[in-house]
Amino acid sequence: MKRFLIIATIAFLGLSALQAQNTCGDQLKVAQRRFDDGLLEDIPQLLANCMKSGFTNEEKTNAYKLLIQTYLFSENQSKADEVMLKFLNEFPSYSIANNDPKEFINLYSTYRTKPIFKVEVKLGLNFCMPTMVEPYGTGNIDKIKPTYKPKIGYAFEINYINKLYKDFDYSIGTSITFSNFSYSNNPTDYSTVKGDFKYLYLGFPIAVKYNYNFKGINLFAKAGFEPIYLMKSSVALSRQDNIIGRQEPFTGTEDLTKSQKKLDIRPLLAVGVAFKIGRNMLNVSAGFKFSTMTQLNKNKLYSNSALYSKYFFAEDNLLMNQSHISVSFIRSIYKPKKLR
């Protein structure tokens, strides 16, 4: 018996909800017929309850348009403006359709309907590709060449975006970047040294983005620069000697922060594609950041004696170029306002 009551209750609630939805849809049709017949007085009351709940998004959009036209034809401009503002707050990313009524379009054009700014949250992978500018070492640097290989790093970025001119936007933001790469060398005939470098940067990217629609596909290109500040750097080193009686490697992690410059300015380039999700955008991009300042502070090159005495290692002077791929979510912030 209990099971029957539960099933009956669920069925009743579902049927009630379906009837309510159908009722609101029917109410909209009735209101539209009244409008077509020039019977305007009862339209706001017919739609009032369903405006709170019961309409689908499409029905509610059409109901707002019908109410606005009703007030305009009734020469009640203040109520038409009041409903238009409610409509724009609820559907801020609405775009004018070809079949929209002329009266609705004219009133819509008197409001600020574009985003006042956008907020971008970006997550990405980077690949640090160090370029040697000046070698250093404990052996013959003319003959002994280290090998550097990129490793996957991570980045988080948040940006303020606003319109610059026509299809151009500008952005100002803050980033946190974790960069990694590996090192290997043979400083002597009997030793092999390997290392894993880790860097933590705080950045302040500034960029201009050009948006271009190609056959319905939203493309963009981005250019700018990013001042960065080195917060921390370290290297995990391992030296293995091929000598009888010395089988255990020398291992350890050394802090390099004090021996490196803190600042760099990195020009950046990126291209990508944007996907619209309601009032928001999802961007996928790939790009490159060019290092313009070498990372090594030569005055403190040999400040850590353990690097060369224990590991037979000395830092090379490098440019820290990076390639990257990223995904970002862009939230548009609207504040509808009557302009004229």
C-alpha positions as CSV (number, residue, x, y, z in Angstrom):
1,M,0.0,0.0,0.0
2,K,2.8,2.4,0.9
3,R,4.6,1.7,-2.3
4,F,1.4,2.4,-4.3
5,L,0.9,5.8,-2.4
6,I,4.5,6.8,-3.2
7,I,4.2,6.0,-6.9
8,A,0.8,7.8,-7.0
9,T,2.2,10.9,-5.3
10,I,5.2,11.1,-7.7
11,A,2.9,10.6,-10.7
12,F,0.6,13.3,-9.4
13,L,3.4,15.8,-8.8
14,G,4.9,15.1,-12.3
15,L,1.5,15.5,-13.9
16,S,0.9,18.8,-12.0
17,A,4.2,20.2,-13.1
18,L,3.5,19.2,-16.7
19,Q,0.0,20.8,-16.5
20,A,1.5,24.0,-15.0
21,Q,4.0,24.1,-17.8
22,N,1.4,23.6,-20.4
23,T,-0.9,26.2,-18.7
24,C,1.9,28.8,-18.9
25,G,2.5,28.0,-22.5
26,D,-1.2,28.3,-23.2
27,Q,-1.4,31.6,-21.3
28,L,1.3,33.0,-23.5
29,K,-0.6,32.0,-26.6
30,V,-3.8,33.6,-25.2
31,A,-1.9,36.8,-24.5
32,Q,-0.4,36.8,-28.0
33,R,-3.9,36.5,-29.5
34,R,-5.2,39.3,-27.2
35,F,-2.3,41.5,-28.5
36,D,-3.0,40.6,-32.1
37,D,-6.7,41.6,-31.5
38,G,-5.7,44.9,-29.9
39,L,-7.0,43.8,-26.4
40,L,-4.0,45.0,-24.4
41,E,-5.4,45.7,-20.9
42,D,-5.4,42.1,-19.6
43,I,-2.1,41.0,-21.0
44,P,0.1,41.9,-18.0
45,Q,-2.2,40.1,-15.6
46,L,-2.4,37.0,-17.9
47,L,1.4,36.7,-17.8
48,A,2.1,37.8,-14.2
49,N,2.2,34.4,-12.4
50,C,4.1,32.6,-15.2
51,M,6.8,35.3,-15.3
52,K,7.8,34.2,-11.8
53,S,7.9,30.5,-12.7
54,G,6.4,28.2,-15.3
55,F,7.9,29.5,-18.6
56,T,10.8,28.0,-20.4
57,N,13.6,30.4,-21.2
58,E,12.3,30.8,-24.8
59,E,8.7,31.4,-23.6
60,K,9.9,33.9,-21.0
61,T,11.9,35.8,-23.6
62,N,8.8,36.0,-25.8
63,A,6.7,37.0,-22.9
64,Y,9.0,39.9,-22.1
65,K,8.9,41.1,-25.7
66,L,5.1,40.9,-25.6
67,L,4.9,42.9,-22.4
68,I,7.2,45.5,-23.7
69,Q,5.2,45.9,-26.9
70,T,2.0,46.0,-24.9
71,Y,3.2,48.9,-22.8
72,L,4.6,50.7,-25.8
73,F,1.3,50.5,-27.7
74,S,-0.5,51.6,-24.5
75,E,1.8,54.6,-24.5
76,N,3.2,53.6,-21.1
77,Q,6.9,54.3,-21.7
78,S,7.9,54.0,-18.0
79,K,6.5,50.5,-17.7
80,A,8.1,49.5,-21.0
81,D,11.5,50.7,-19.7
82,E,10.9,48.9,-16.4
83,V,10.2,45.6,-18.2
84,M,13.1,46.1,-20.6
85,L,15.5,46.5,-17.7
86,K,14.2,43.3,-16.1
87,F,14.6,41.5,-19.4
88,L,18.2,42.6,-19.9
89,N,19.2,41.7,-16.3
90,E,17.7,38.2,-16.8
91,F,19.0,37.7,-20.3
92,P,22.0,40.0,-20.6
93,S,23.6,38.3,-23.6
94,Y,20.5,38.4,-25.7
95,S,21.1,39.3,-29.4
96,I,18.5,40.9,-31.6
97,A,16.8,38.3,-33.9
98,N,15.6,39.0,-37.5
99,N,11.9,38.5,-36.5
100,D,12.0,40.8,-33.4
101,P,9.3,43.5,-33.5
102,K,10.5,46.9,-34.6
103,E,9.2,48.6,-31.4
104,F,11.2,46.2,-29.3
105,I,14.4,46.7,-31.4
106,N,14.0,50.5,-31.1
107,L,13.7,50.4,-27.3
108,Y,16.5,47.8,-27.0
109,S,18.9,50.1,-28.9
110,T,18.5,52.8,-26.2
111,Y,20.1,50.6,-23.6
112,R,23.7,49.6,-22.8
113,T,23.7,45.9,-23.7
114,K,27.4,45.1,-24.1
115,P,29.5,43.7,-21.3
116,I,31.1,46.4,-19.2
117,F,34.1,44.1,-18.8
118,K,35.1,40.4,-18.7
119,V,37.0,38.2,-16.3
120,E,39.2,35.4,-17.6
121,V,40.4,32.4,-15.6
122,K,43.1,30.5,-17.4
123,L,44.8,27.1,-16.7
124,G,47.7,25.9,-18.9
125,L,50.7,23.7,-19.5
126,N,54.0,25.2,-20.3
127,F,57.3,23.8,-21.7
128,C,60.4,25.7,-20.6
129,M,63.0,25.6,-23.4
130,P,66.2,27.2,-22.0
131,T,68.6,28.7,-24.6
132,M,72.2,28.9,-23.6
133,V,73.8,32.3,-23.9
134,E,77.0,31.8,-22.0
135,P,78.3,28.4,-20.7
136,Y,80.0,27.9,-17.3
137,G,81.3,24.7,-15.8
138,T,83.9,22.9,-13.8
139,G,85.5,21.3,-16.8
140,N,86.6,22.3,-20.3
141,I,83.5,24.3,-21.5
142,D,84.7,24.4,-25.1
143,K,84.4,20.6,-25.3
144,I,81.9,19.7,-22.7
145,K,78.3,20.7,-23.6
146,P,75.3,20.1,-21.3
147,T,72.0,19.0,-22.6
148,Y,68.7,20.7,-21.6
149,K,65.3,19.2,-22.1
150,P,61.9,20.7,-21.5
151,K,59.5,19.2,-19.0
152,I,55.8,20.0,-18.4
153,G,55.1,22.9,-16.1
154,Y,51.8,24.5,-15.0
155,A,50.4,28.0,-15.0
156,F,47.4,29.8,-13.5
157,E,46.3,33.2,-14.7
158,I,43.4,35.6,-14.1
159,N,42.8,38.6,-16.3
160,Y,40.6,41.7,-16.5
161,I,39.4,42.1,-20.2
162,N,37.7,45.1,-21.8
163,K,37.1,46.4,-25.3
164,L,39.8,48.5,-26.8
165,Y,38.5,49.3,-30.3
166,K,36.1,47.5,-32.6
167,D,37.4,43.9,-32.7
168,F,40.3,44.5,-30.4
169,D,40.3,43.8,-26.6
170,Y,42.9,44.5,-24.0
171,S,43.7,42.5,-20.9
172,I,45.7,43.1,-17.6
173,G,46.3,40.2,-15.3
174,T,48.3,38.2,-12.8
175,S,49.8,34.8,-13.3
176,I,51.6,32.1,-11.3
177,T,53.9,29.8,-13.4
178,F,55.7,26.6,-12.4
179,S,58.4,25.8,-14.9
180,N,60.6,22.7,-15.1
181,F,63.4,21.3,-17.3
182,S,66.1,18.7,-17.0
183,Y,69.9,18.8,-17.3
184,S,72.5,16.3,-18.1
185,N,76.3,16.6,-18.5
186,N,79.6,14.8,-18.3
187,P,82.0,17.3,-16.7
188,T,84.8,14.7,-16.4
189,D,85.6,11.4,-18.2
190,Y,84.4,9.4,-15.2
191,S,81.3,11.4,-13.9
192,T,77.7,12.0,-15.1
193,V,75.7,14.8,-13.6
194,K,71.9,15.0,-14.0
195,G,69.5,17.6,-12.6
196,D,65.9,18.7,-12.5
197,F,65.3,22.5,-12.4
198,K,62.2,24.0,-10.9
199,Y,61.1,27.7,-11.1
200,L,58.2,29.6,-9.6
201,Y,57.3,32.9,-11.2
202,L,54.8,35.7,-10.4
203,G,53.8,37.5,-13.6
204,F,51.7,40.5,-14.7
205,P,50.6,39.9,-18.3
206,I,49.4,42.8,-20.5
207,A,48.1,42.0,-23.9
208,V,45.9,43.1,-26.9
209,K,43.7,40.5,-28.5
210,Y,42.2,40.6,-32.0
211,N,38.9,38.7,-32.5
212,Y,38.0,37.4,-35.9
213,N,35.0,35.4,-37.1
214,F,35.8,33.1,-40.0
215,K,32.8,31.2,-41.4
216,G,31.1,31.1,-38.0
217,I,34.3,30.1,-36.1
218,N,35.5,32.6,-33.5
219,L,39.3,32.9,-33.8
220,F,41.7,35.3,-32.0
221,A,45.3,36.3,-32.0
222,K,47.0,37.8,-28.9
223,A,50.2,39.8,-28.5
224,G,51.7,41.6,-25.4
225,F,54.3,41.3,-22.8
226,E,54.6,39.9,-19.3
227,P,56.9,41.3,-16.6
228,I,57.8,38.4,-14.3
229,Y,59.4,38.1,-10.8
230,L,61.3,35.0,-9.8
231,M,60.0,33.8,-6.4
232,K,61.9,30.6,-6.1
233,S,64.3,28.3,-8.0
234,S,66.0,25.1,-7.2
235,V,67.8,22.1,-8.8
236,A,67.7,18.5,-7.7
237,L,71.2,17.2,-8.7
238,S,72.7,13.7,-8.9
239,R,76.4,13.0,-9.6
240,Q,77.4,9.4,-10.5
241,D,81.1,8.5,-10.7
242,N,82.3,5.5,-12.8
243,I,85.1,4.7,-10.4
244,I,85.7,1.3,-8.7
245,G,84.8,1.6,-5.0
246,R,82.5,4.6,-5.5
247,Q,79.1,3.3,-6.5
248,E,76.8,5.6,-4.5
249,P,75.8,8.8,-6.2
250,F,76.0,12.3,-4.7
251,T,72.4,13.6,-4.5
252,G,70.6,16.6,-3.1
253,T,68.5,19.6,-3.8
254,E,70.1,23.1,-3.9
255,D,68.4,26.5,-3.8
256,L,69.4,28.7,-6.7
257,T,67.2,31.7,-5.9
258,K,70.0,33.9,-4.6
259,S,72.2,33.3,-7.7
260,Q,69.6,34.3,-10.2
261,K,68.1,37.6,-11.4
262,K,64.6,38.2,-10.1
263,L,63.2,40.1,-13.1
264,D,62.5,39.4,-16.7
265,I,60.2,40.9,-19.4
266,R,58.7,38.4,-21.7
267,P,57.0,39.3,-25.0
268,L,54.1,36.9,-25.7
269,L,52.3,35.7,-28.8
270,A,49.3,33.3,-28.9
271,V,46.5,32.2,-31.3
272,G,43.4,30.3,-30.4
273,V,39.7,29.5,-30.9
274,A,36.8,30.7,-28.8
275,F,33.5,28.8,-28.1
276,K,30.4,30.6,-26.9
277,I,28.7,29.1,-23.9
278,G,25.6,31.2,-23.1
279,R,26.8,34.5,-21.9
280,N,30.4,33.1,-21.4
281,M,33.3,32.0,-23.6
282,L,35.6,29.0,-23.5
283,N,39.0,29.7,-25.1
284,V,41.6,27.2,-26.3
285,S,45.0,28.7,-27.2
286,A,48.7,28.0,-27.9
287,G,51.6,30.4,-27.8
288,F,55.1,31.4,-27.0
289,K,56.8,33.6,-24.4
290,F,60.2,35.0,-25.2
291,S,62.7,35.7,-22.4
292,T,64.6,38.9,-22.9
293,M,66.9,38.8,-19.9
294,T,69.3,36.0,-18.9
295,Q,68.6,34.4,-15.5
296,L,72.1,34.2,-14.0
297,N,73.5,36.7,-11.6
298,K,77.2,36.3,-12.4
299,N,78.4,38.0,-9.2
300,K,77.0,35.1,-7.3
301,L,77.8,32.3,-9.7
302,Y,80.1,30.4,-7.2
303,S,78.4,31.5,-4.0
304,N,77.3,27.9,-3.3
305,S,80.5,25.9,-3.1
306,A,78.6,22.6,-2.9
307,L,77.4,23.0,-6.5
308,Y,80.9,22.6,-8.0
309,S,82.7,20.7,-5.2
310,K,80.0,18.1,-4.6
311,Y,78.2,17.9,-8.0
312,F,80.8,19.3,-10.4
313,F,78.1,21.7,-11.5
314,A,78.0,25.4,-12.4
315,E,75.0,27.2,-13.7
316,D,75.0,28.3,-17.4
317,N,73.6,31.7,-18.4
318,L,70.3,31.0,-20.0
319,L,67.3,32.6,-21.6
320,M,64.1,31.0,-20.2
321,N,61.8,30.8,-23.3
322,Q,58.5,29.0,-23.0
323,S,55.8,27.5,-25.2
324,H,52.4,26.9,-23.7
325,I,48.9,25.6,-24.3
326,S,45.9,26.7,-22.2
327,V,42.2,26.6,-21.7
328,S,40.4,29.6,-20.2
329,F,36.9,30.5,-19.1
330,I,35.7,34.0,-19.7
331,R,32.8,35.5,-17.8
332,S,31.1,38.5,-19.2
333,I,30.0,41.1,-16.6
334,Y,26.9,43.1,-17.7
335,K,25.2,46.1,-16.2
336,P,22.3,47.2,-18.4
337,K,21.6,50.9,-18.4
338,K,19.3,53.3,-20.2
339,L,21.5,55.5,-22.4
340,R,18.9,57.8,-24.0
